[in-house]
Amino acid sequence: MNVAFIPITDSEVELLESVEPDGPIAKYIEKRGEGIQHIAFRVDDINQCLAELKEKGVRLIDQTPRHGAGGAKIAFIHPKETNGALVEICERD
């Protein structure tokens, strides 16, 4: 996929474009239409954050961090925990 980060003060907007017709972003748009796919929160220590979420019984899609765009470590919280919103936590060096 093509990825662009647009900085806005101390936050940023990440734009994703599928380069494959059967890629995850293309499938998402086909199923749900264009719009916001998820919201991300930057954390200082993703492993500590995941441990805290697990301790509190929060359902996770990712039990351990994976590699994301821009070299970030990312993990997703299950949408059933957040009223249907897909929430990402990310750590960047």
N, C-alpha and C positions, 0 to 999 in steps of 0.2 A: 504494500500500500504506500501511497504518498502521504507524507505527514508534514504539516506546517505548524509551528508554534508562534503565536502572536502575543507578545508581552503586553500586559495592561497593569500598570502600577506594580504591585507585588504579586500579581496573579498572571495567568496566561490562558489563552484559548487555544486548544489543539484541534486542528482541522484534519480530517482523515478522508482520503479518496482511495477507493478500491481500484487496483490495476488489473484485477482478475474478475471476470463475471461471476465466479462462484466463490470468491473470497468472503471472509466473515463480514466485512463492512457492506459489500454488495448484497449479501443475503439479508442483513439487518434492514437495509433500505428497501429491498423488495418486500419484506414482510411488514415493516412498520412505517415506511415512508421516510423522507428526509427530516432531519431535525436533530435534537439532542439525543445522543446515544448513551452517554454516561457523564457523571460528574466525578472529578478526582480531587483528593485532598493530599497535599504533600506532608509527609511526616519525617522526623529526624531519624527514626530507627524503625524500619518496617517490621523487623523480626519482633521487637518489643511490642509494637502495635498489634501484630497478629496474635501474640501470646495473650495480651490483655483482652482482645476480642474473644478468643477461644475460652478464656477463663470466665468471661461473662456469658458464655453460651450463645454467642452470635454465630449464625450459620455463615460459612464462607464458601466461595467457589474455589479459591486458592488457599490451600493449607500452608503453603510455603511460597515465597516470592518467585516471580518469573521475570524474564527480561521484557521490557516494554520499549516504546519509542523514545528516542533521544538518550538511550543508555540507562533509563530508569529501571529500578526494581519495582515491580507492581504486584498487586493482589486485589481481587475483587470480593466484595461482600455480596452475599446472595440477595437478589432483589426482594425476596419474601421478607427479609429483615428490614427493608427500607421502603415499605409501601409501594413496591414495584419499580423503584428507581435503581439503576445499576450504579453502584458507588465503587470507585477505585481508590486505593491508597497507594501512594508512590513515594519512593525515596530516590533522590538524585544526589550524586556527589558534588 
